[in-house]
Amino acid sequence: MTTSDAVTSAPKRDPHDLPDVSGLVVGVLGGTGPQGKGLAYRLARAGQQVVIGSRAADRAEAVAAELGQGIRGTDNAGAARQSDIVIVAVPWEGHGATLESLRSELTGKIVVDCVNPLGFDKQGAYALKPKEGSAAQQAAALLPDSRVTAAFHHLSAVLLRDPEIDRIDTDVMVLGDDRTATDIVQALADRFPGMRGVYAGRLRNAHQVESLVANLISVNRRYKAHAGLRITDV
């Protein structure tokens, strides 16, 4: 059998067969903001080791103590160094500068960008389009030696932080060009009871996923809800 025959005849891997990520340490940059706090709390509650970062280590330490669940706090650089997977949950206004300053700490790491570039006016939320195409593509441009993915854009910070809620029934769209990295991020999403990570394409398609948050904000305001997404027939 030739090499090409072996490749052709190799069985395709089941897309639902995902790696065990339970032993990985997850860092959350911007972990003192609403989304960062919610993701850190929910991941730690699911048994993941979590380190939250902030521009000021004492602020991160105070929030970590508030959240409990064994979460640790430090500055953003320390959180990046201590983690296997790093979730970027900083405000859009500081996104580029934060990542550029952490390029060395994030080298070789899986970086999960969940930042949504949005503007707000009297008509409500609207999507912004960075010159790179999306926040995730900006991250990839600034972090050429990291494995950048995009995920966790559509999760309600209110639901994530609510200790009375055991399950959040929603899907997490995961994008990226490194399939091993997206598998790991999907598996991380699966750690949340009720959630499921779904591969949703390459990083070049991140803009429409990020911008959809503007629509969800409109849904939530109209119906006084905390809407998420479900992907059917998968």
TIVOLUM-801580 format. One line per 2 residues: their letters; for each residue x, y, z of N, C-alpha, C. Coordinates in Angstrom, 3 decimals. Layout:
BEGIN
a) X/Y/Z/X/Y/Z/X/Y/Z; ...
***
This chain:
BEGIN
mt) 0.853/-1.199/0.000/0.000/0.000/0.000/0.886/1.246/0.000; 0.593/2.212/-0.856/1.363/3.450/-0.901/0.901/4.382/0.219
ts) 1.722/5.424/0.447/1.365/6.399/1.481/0.046/7.074/1.157; -0.152/7.399/-0.121/-1.395/8.066/-0.505/-2.595/7.154/-0.284
da) -2.424/5.835/-0.550/-3.518/4.893/-0.303/-3.850/4.842/1.178; -2.818/4.844/2.022/-3.041/4.777/3.461/-3.797/5.997/3.960
vt) -3.419/7.186/3.433/-4.108/8.411/3.835/-5.558/8.379/3.384; -5.789/7.902/2.137/-7.139/7.860/1.599/-8.026/6.897/2.371
sa) -7.445/5.756/2.791/-8.252/4.734/3.441/-8.360/4.903/4.950; -7.621/5.854/5.528/-7.668/6.059/6.972/-9.068/6.495/7.392
pk) -9.616/5.900/8.447/-10.968/6.268/8.877/-11.019/7.711/9.370; -12.098/8.400/9.064/-12.258/9.771/9.506/-12.588/9.777/10.993
rd) -11.996/10.721/11.707/-12.259/10.815/13.132/-13.647/11.371/13.380; -14.334/10.822/14.343/-15.657/11.305/14.729/-15.512/12.738/15.256
ph) -16.220/13.708/14.685/-16.061/15.097/15.141/-16.516/15.312/16.580; -17.257/14.354/17.120/-17.694/14.462/18.518/-16.689/13.833/19.486
dl) -15.629/13.225/18.948/-14.594/12.607/19.770/-13.560/13.674/20.123; -13.659/14.219/21.326/-12.834/15.353/21.726/-11.880/14.964/22.854
pd) -10.773/15.683/22.992/-9.764/15.328/23.997/-10.209/15.631/25.423; -9.533/15.017/26.371/-9.749/15.291/27.795/-8.960/16.541/28.167
vs) -9.656/17.568/28.605/-8.988/18.832/28.955/-9.084/19.122/30.454; -9.538/18.148/31.222/-9.816/18.390/32.640/-8.582/18.802/33.436
gl) -7.393/18.419/32.974/-6.181/18.746/33.712/-5.503/20.030/33.283; -6.059/20.722/32.293/-5.435/21.945/31.784/-5.793/23.154/32.647
vv) -4.836/24.067/32.778/-5.064/25.311/33.507/-5.556/26.366/32.518; -6.656/27.037/32.872/-7.237/28.070/32.013/-7.013/29.437/32.640
gv) -6.421/30.329/31.873/-6.263/31.710/32.305/-7.309/32.581/31.639; -7.803/33.571/32.343/-8.790/34.499/31.794/-8.236/35.911/31.901
lg) -7.815/36.470/30.776/-7.344/37.857/30.751/-8.562/38.775/30.795; -8.503/39.783/31.646/-9.696/40.594/31.846/-10.695/39.861/32.719
gt) -10.174/39.037/33.630/-11.030/38.201/34.459/-11.768/38.938/35.543; -11.583/40.258/35.651/-12.329/41.028/36.644/-13.544/41.725/36.033
gp) -13.716/41.620/34.700/-14.898/42.176/34.055/-16.056/41.191/34.097; -17.258/41.614/33.725/-18.431/40.741/33.826/-18.283/39.415/33.089
qg) -17.854/39.447/31.822/-17.733/38.204/31.051/-16.593/37.340/31.580; -15.472/37.963/31.892/-14.342/37.212/32.418/-14.664/36.552/33.737
kg) -15.319/37.280/34.630/-15.709/36.716/35.921/-16.659/35.546/35.739; -17.609/35.706/34.817/-18.586/34.644/34.596/-17.951/33.382/34.040
la) -17.063/33.533/33.067/-16.379/32.374/32.494/-15.487/31.693/33.527; -14.755/32.485/34.304/-13.878/31.919/35.327/-14.685/31.141/36.358
yr) -15.762/31.722/36.826/-16.599/31.064/37.838/-17.163/29.754/37.319; -17.711/29.782/36.100/-18.371/28.587/35.561/-17.350/27.485/35.264
la) -16.179/27.847/34.748/-15.147/26.844/34.489/-14.650/26.216/35.784; -14.393/27.051/36.793/-13.915/26.522/38.068/-14.971/25.645/38.716
ra) -16.207/26.034/38.596/-17.303/25.235/39.157/-17.382/23.876/38.477; -16.972/23.807/37.213/-16.961/22.537/36.479/-15.728/21.708/36.789
gq) -14.817/22.227/37.631/-13.642/21.467/38.032/-12.359/21.850/37.334; -12.405/22.912/36.501/-11.195/23.339/35.800/-10.330/24.200/36.721
qv) -9.011/24.104/36.594/-8.114/25.018/37.297/-8.125/26.357/36.561; -8.368/27.443/37.281/-8.549/28.749/36.647/-7.687/29.803/37.333
vi) -7.045/30.633/36.512/-6.300/31.802/36.983/-6.867/33.019/36.270; -7.311/34.006/37.019/-7.793/35.227/36.375/-6.706/36.286/36.418
gs) -6.657/37.074/35.347/-5.688/38.143/35.245/-6.363/39.495/35.149; -5.646/40.509/35.522/-6.115/41.882/35.417/-4.889/42.768/35.258
ra) -5.101/44.022/34.913/-3.950/44.933/34.835/-3.290/45.085/36.206; -4.089/44.978/37.268/-3.567/45.075/38.634/-3.759/43.733/39.337
ad) -2.661/43.165/39.831/-2.730/41.852/40.475/-3.627/41.870/41.703; -3.603/42.959/42.493/-4.421/42.988/43.703/-5.907/42.976/43.379
ra) -6.271/43.599/42.271/-7.675/43.573/41.835/-8.072/42.152/41.465; -7.219/41.436/40.728/-7.509/40.056/40.346/-7.586/39.149/41.570
ea) -6.698/39.369/42.536/-6.713/38.557/43.751/-8.011/38.765/44.531; -8.483/40.006/44.585/-9.728/40.298/45.303/-10.921/39.639/44.626
va) -10.971/39.698/43.293/-12.077/39.076/42.561/-12.006/37.558/42.677; -10.802/36.993/42.637/-10.646/35.545/42.799/-11.181/35.101/44.156
ae) -10.889/35.867/45.200/-11.392/35.536/46.537/-12.910/35.636/46.574; -13.458/36.619/45.872/-14.910/36.792/45.804/-15.576/35.609/45.100
lg) -14.969/35.134/44.021/-15.557/34.050/43.243/-15.391/32.700/43.927; -14.306/32.513/44.683/-14.071/31.226/45.338/-13.748/30.135/44.331
qg) -14.176/28.919/44.605/-14.010/27.783/43.700/-12.544/27.449/43.422; -11.620/27.923/44.261/-10.205/27.645/44.036/-9.550/28.502/42.977
ir) -10.237/29.532/42.505/-9.692/30.420/41.480/-8.544/31.248/42.059; -7.492/31.420/41.272/-6.356/32.243/41.664/-6.370/33.545/40.868
gt) -5.767/34.582/41.430/-5.702/35.875/40.754/-4.298/36.418/40.694; -3.973/37.081/39.590/-2.661/37.706/39.425/-2.790/38.745/38.309
dn) -1.672/39.315/37.867/-1.776/40.246/36.740/-1.906/39.460/35.432; -2.213/40.163/34.350/-2.458/39.480/33.072/-1.259/38.660/32.611
ag) -0.058/39.203/32.788/1.143/38.485/32.356/1.314/37.199/33.154; 1.072/37.263/34.447/1.180/36.069/35.275/0.150/35.027/34.911
aa) -1.072/35.467/34.632/-2.127/34.531/34.235/-1.768/33.842/32.926; -1.203/34.594/31.994/-0.805/34.009/30.712/0.299/32.986/30.896
rq) 1.278/33.301/31.729/2.399/32.389/31.944/1.959/31.089/32.622; 1.015/31.176/33.548/0.634/30.025/34.352/-0.362/29.095/33.670
sd) -0.872/29.473/32.507/-1.999/28.763/31.907/-1.625/27.997/30.642; -2.386/26.934/30.382/-2.253/26.177/29.136/-3.128/26.773/28.041
iv) -4.312/27.218/28.436/-5.273/27.861/27.538/-5.571/29.236/28.111; -5.597/30.256/27.271/-5.831/31.618/27.744/-7.038/32.209/27.020
iv) -8.051/32.568/27.792/-9.241/33.211/27.243/-9.063/34.722/27.335; -9.303/35.404/26.229/-9.176/36.864/26.183/-10.568/37.463/26.335
av) -10.797/38.114/27.482/-12.105/38.703/27.760/-11.954/40.171/28.157; -10.985/40.838/27.581/-10.733/42.253/27.889/-11.690/43.124/27.075
pw) -11.911/44.376/27.487/-12.728/45.279/26.672/-12.105/45.488/25.292; -12.942/45.677/24.293/-12.446/45.852/22.938/-11.452/47.013/22.852
eg) -11.704/48.073/23.596/-10.840/49.255/23.513/-9.391/48.950/23.905; -9.182/47.963/24.768/-7.829/47.632/25.180/-7.314/46.333/24.596
hg) -8.046/45.751/23.679/-7.735/44.429/23.129/-6.344/44.377/22.492; -6.112/45.238/21.529/-4.851/45.190/20.789/-3.638/45.453/21.667
at) -3.716/46.490/22.490/-2.581/46.846/23.338/-2.276/45.749/24.352; -3.328/45.136/24.914/-3.121/44.069/25.898/-2.413/42.884/25.267
le) -2.880/42.440/24.119/-2.276/41.271/23.482/-0.858/41.555/23.002; -0.644/42.741/22.469/0.701/43.083/22.004/1.702/43.051/23.161
sl) 1.267/43.476/24.340/2.159/43.509/25.494/2.429/42.118/26.063; 1.613/41.131/25.691/1.738/39.779/26.238/2.213/38.765/25.201
rs) 2.783/39.253/24.119/3.170/38.353/23.019/4.101/37.237/23.501; 5.094/37.568/24.289/6.039/36.526/24.729/5.380/35.547/25.689
el) 4.540/36.040/26.596/3.875/35.151/27.558/2.888/34.214/26.877; 2.351/34.616/25.738/1.344/33.816/25.043/1.928/32.939/23.936
tg) 3.234/32.986/23.759/3.874/32.153/22.740/3.603/30.672/23.002; 3.120/29.980/21.972/2.854/28.551/22.066/1.555/28.192/22.746
ki) 0.836/29.174/23.299/-0.397/28.899/24.027/-1.603/28.886/23.087; -2.628/28.134/23.475/-3.929/28.257/22.815/-4.595/29.497/23.381
vv) -4.917/30.443/22.509/-5.559/31.690/22.894/-6.988/31.673/22.361; -7.939/31.869/23.251/-9.360/31.859/22.878/-9.884/33.280/22.984
dc) -10.160/33.892/21.850/-10.629/35.275/21.852/-12.153/35.285/21.882; -12.731/35.940/22.896/-14.195/36.037/22.956/-14.653/37.483/22.949
vn) -13.788/38.373/22.480/-14.081/39.803/22.481/-14.989/40.154/21.303; -15.977/41.001/21.573/-16.933/41.423/20.544/-16.769/42.921/20.292
pl) -16.236/43.313/19.136/-16.102/44.742/18.836/-17.474/45.354/18.550; -17.980/46.128/19.482/-19.312/46.712/19.354/-19.279/48.202/19.632
gf) -20.206/48.902/18.994/-20.451/50.295/19.314/-21.882/50.425/19.823; -22.173/51.538/20.491/-23.513/51.759/21.031/-23.921/53.199/20.761
dk) -25.161/53.360/20.341/-25.721/54.697/20.181/-27.187/54.650/20.606; -27.946/55.668/20.268/-29.345/55.722/20.699/-30.188/54.603/20.104
qg) -29.725/54.022/19.002/-30.465/52.926/18.375/-30.055/51.558/18.930; -29.067/51.530/19.815/-28.659/50.267/20.409/-27.262/49.851/19.992
ay) -26.997/48.552/20.111/-25.677/48.007/19.793/-25.519/47.795/18.293; -24.293/47.969/17.802/-24.005/47.685/16.401/-22.565/47.171/16.301
al) -22.328/46.372/15.265/-21.022/45.730/15.112/-20.003/46.694/14.513; -18.787/46.632/15.024/-17.647/47.321/14.442/-16.823/46.298/13.667
kp) -16.091/46.733/12.675/-15.242/45.816/11.925/-13.806/46.295/11.978; -12.971/45.619/12.737/-11.544/45.989/12.802/-10.890/45.870/11.430
ke) -9.797/46.568/11.241/-9.121/46.528/9.946/-8.641/45.128/9.601; -8.357/44.295/10.624/-7.919/42.915/10.370/-9.094/42.015/9.996
gs) -10.320/42.478/10.202/-11.521/41.704/9.888/-12.341/41.365/11.101; -11.696/41.091/12.237/-12.389/40.716/13.464/-11.418/40.850/14.627
aa) -11.943/40.780/15.833/-11.069/40.791/17.006/-10.146/39.584/16.994; -10.694/38.426/16.617/-9.882/37.206/16.598/-8.758/37.297/15.573
qq) -9.043/37.884/14.417/-7.989/38.040/13.413/-6.951/39.068/13.853; -7.389/40.077/14.589/-6.425/41.014/15.153/-5.516/40.283/16.135
aa) -6.095/39.405/16.958/-5.299/38.622/17.901/-4.286/37.755/17.162; -4.721/37.110/16.083/-3.815/36.260/15.312/-2.676/37.065/14.704
al) -2.965/38.277/14.249/-1.923/39.125/13.666/-0.918/39.576/14.723; -1.403/39.835/15.934/-0.529/40.310/17.001/0.226/39.175/17.690
lp) -0.303/37.952/17.564/0.276/36.797/18.257/0.631/35.702/17.246; 1.608/35.941/16.383/1.914/34.978/15.319/2.426/33.640/15.825
ds) 2.901/33.580/17.071/3.428/32.334/17.618/2.465/31.664/18.591; 1.217/32.132/18.620/0.178/31.525/19.448/-0.825/30.797/18.558
rv) -1.626/29.946/19.163/-2.644/29.175/18.434/-3.995/29.830/18.720; -4.352/30.806/17.903/-5.515/31.646/18.180/-6.796/30.990/17.682
ta) -7.794/30.969/18.553/-9.135/30.511/18.212/-10.125/31.584/18.655; -11.390/31.385/18.306/-12.448/32.299/18.728/-13.610/31.476/19.267
af) -14.142/31.872/20.427/-15.247/31.119/21.034/-15.808/31.902/22.215; -16.925/31.450/22.754/-17.574/31.977/23.963/-18.127/33.392/23.783
hh) -18.473/33.775/22.555/-18.967/35.130/22.319/-20.392/35.362/22.797; -21.219/34.337/22.781/-22.662/34.527/22.921/-23.206/34.111/24.278
ls) -22.351/34.060/25.290/-22.781/33.613/26.607/-23.135/34.807/27.487; -24.239/34.687/28.189/-24.691/35.747/29.085/-23.856/35.761/30.354
av) -23.254/36.898/30.666/-22.487/37.028/31.904/-23.386/36.851/33.122; -24.632/37.263/32.999/-25.585/37.125/34.108/-25.822/35.658/34.426
ll) -26.055/34.844/33.396/-26.291/33.413/33.621/-25.024/32.724/34.116; -23.888/33.090/33.558/-22.630/32.469/33.961/-22.354/32.669/35.451
rd) -22.702/33.827/35.974/-22.386/34.148/37.364/-23.439/33.695/38.358; -24.602/33.283/37.892/-25.717/32.959/38.800/-25.481/31.602/39.461
pe) -25.228/31.541/40.777/-24.953/30.263/41.443/-26.162/29.346/41.514; -27.352/29.886/41.280/-28.569/29.072/41.316/-28.791/28.302/40.023
id) -28.038/28.630/38.980/-28.211/27.983/37.678/-27.172/26.873/37.532; -27.661/25.644/37.375/-26.759/24.498/37.225/-26.398/24.224/35.774
ri) -27.315/24.524/34.838/-27.099/24.254/33.418/-27.381/25.508/32.607; -26.592/25.706/31.572/-26.862/26.770/30.601/-26.978/26.081/29.249
dt) -28.183/25.963/28.756/-28.432/25.199/27.533/-28.194/26.066/26.297; -26.986/26.000/25.786/-26.614/26.784/24.612/-25.419/26.123/23.943
dv) -25.173/26.506/22.708/-23.999/26.021/21.991/-22.949/27.123/21.920; -21.701/26.707/21.826/-20.572/27.629/21.709/-19.936/27.402/20.345
mv) -19.977/28.412/19.495/-19.358/28.319/18.175/-17.861/28.551/18.309; -17.073/27.597/17.799/-15.617/27.632/17.933/-14.999/27.748/16.545
lg) -14.126/28.740/16.365/-13.490/28.969/15.075/-11.982/28.969/15.222; -11.300/28.549/14.166/-9.847/28.582/14.184/-9.259/27.808/13.027
dd) -7.986/28.046/12.766/-7.296/27.391/11.655/-6.500/26.164/12.092; -6.334/25.988/13.392/-5.610/24.854/13.961/-6.645/23.892/14.531
rt) -6.901/22.785/13.822/-7.992/21.887/14.215/-7.756/21.225/15.566; -6.515/20.943/15.910/-6.248/20.394/17.238/-6.637/21.398/18.316
at) -6.325/22.674/18.086/-6.673/23.718/19.050/-8.183/23.888/19.157; -8.894/23.869/18.023/-10.357/24.020/18.103/-11.004/22.826/18.788
di) -10.442/21.625/18.607/-10.953/20.456/19.331/-10.823/20.654/20.840; -9.692/21.186/21.265/-9.463/21.411/22.687/-10.437/22.458/23.232
vq) -10.685/23.514/22.465/-11.615/24.550/22.914/-13.051/24.013/22.924; -13.412/23.195/21.932/-14.725/22.558/21.970/-14.881/21.722/23.232
al) -13.852/20.953/23.556/-13.894/20.113/24.749/-14.014/20.965/26.011; -13.368/22.127/26.016/-13.480/23.024/27.157/-14.918/23.525/27.300
ad) -15.543/23.878/26.183/-16.946/24.315/26.224/-17.850/23.206/26.749; -17.534/21.970/26.401/-18.332/20.836/26.864/-18.247/20.631/28.369
rf) -17.290/21.246/29.027/-17.172/21.131/30.477/-18.304/21.856/31.201; -18.932/22.819/30.537/-20.049/23.549/31.138/-21.318/22.694/31.022
pg) -21.968/22.335/32.098/-23.213/21.575/31.988/-24.235/22.294/31.099; -24.756/21.564/30.121/-25.741/22.117/29.197/-25.160/22.707/27.942
mr) -23.870/22.962/27.922/-23.249/23.577/26.746/-22.595/22.543/25.856; -22.348/22.965/24.629/-21.685/22.106/23.651/-20.843/22.978/22.740
gv) -19.584/22.579/22.528/-18.733/23.278/21.577/-18.962/22.742/20.172; -19.165/23.634/19.218/-19.439/23.254/17.832/-18.436/23.964/16.924
ya) -17.681/23.189/16.139/-16.752/23.797/15.189/-17.540/24.587/14.149; -17.149/25.850/13.935/-17.939/26.740/13.076/-17.120/27.395/11.973
gr) -15.940/26.855/11.665/-15.192/27.377/10.535/-13.856/27.986/10.919; -13.198/28.519/9.915/-11.875/29.109/10.097/-11.971/30.511/10.688
lr) -10.832/30.996/11.126/-10.791/32.273/11.826/-11.273/33.429/10.946; -11.138/33.305/9.646/-11.585/34.380/8.756/-13.093/34.617/8.849
na) -13.832/33.659/9.426/-15.282/33.801/9.569/-15.689/34.317/10.942; -14.734/34.808/11.717/-15.055/35.227/13.084/-15.891/36.499/13.141
hq) -15.778/37.368/12.135/-16.474/38.653/12.215/-17.974/38.478/12.391; -18.588/37.598/11.584/-20.039/37.468/11.693/-20.474/36.839/13.005
ve) -19.603/36.011/13.606/-19.913/35.432/14.911/-19.832/36.511/15.985; -18.793/37.335/15.933/-18.660/38.428/16.894/-19.795/39.436/16.748
sl) -20.133/39.772/15.511/-21.134/40.812/15.286/-22.547/40.362/15.645; -22.781/39.044/15.667/-24.103/38.530/16.022/-24.503/38.909/17.444
va) -23.518/39.233/18.268/-23.817/39.649/19.638/-24.691/40.907/19.646; -24.510/41.782/18.670/-25.360/42.977/18.590/-26.821/42.582/18.423
nl) -27.077/41.545/17.632/-28.444/41.060/17.466/-28.990/40.444/18.748; -28.128/39.687/19.437/-28.577/39.068/20.687/-28.886/40.120/21.746
is) -28.114/41.195/21.772/-28.412/42.278/22.706/-29.793/42.853/22.420; -30.128/43.005/21.135/-31.455/43.503/20.764/-32.546/42.525/21.195
vn) -32.299/41.237/20.988/-33.261/40.209/21.434/-33.465/40.306/22.939; -32.369/40.384/23.673/-32.462/40.397/25.127/-33.177/41.635/25.658
rr) -32.941/42.767/25.029/-33.618/43.984/25.466/-35.115/43.927/25.160; -35.461/43.396/24.008/-36.874/43.337/23.606/-37.663/42.370/24.468
yk) -37.066/41.215/24.760/-37.787/40.154/25.468/-37.368/40.001/26.921; -36.470/40.899/27.390/-35.978/40.826/28.765/-35.493/39.407/29.085
ah) -34.560/38.953/28.244/-34.070/37.575/28.300/-32.547/37.560/28.350; -31.990/36.349/28.332/-30.546/36.140/28.253/-30.310/35.109/27.156
ag) -30.634/35.510/25.938/-30.651/34.576/24.819/-29.272/34.035/24.471; -29.261/32.771/24.033/-28.048/32.153/23.499/-28.370/31.537/22.144
lr) -27.573/30.571/21.722/-27.757/29.950/20.404/-27.805/28.440/20.529; -28.570/27.795/19.651/-28.529/26.355/19.480/-28.348/26.050/18.002
it) -27.420/25.164/17.678/-27.196/24.712/16.307/-27.962/23.411/16.127; -28.844/23.337/15.129/-29.673/22.163/14.961/-29.031/21.130/14.048
dv) -29.454/19.889/14.194/-29.064/18.770/13.314/-27.575/18.443/13.374; -26.939/18.708/14.495/-25.523/18.366/14.689/-25.414/17.448/15.898
***
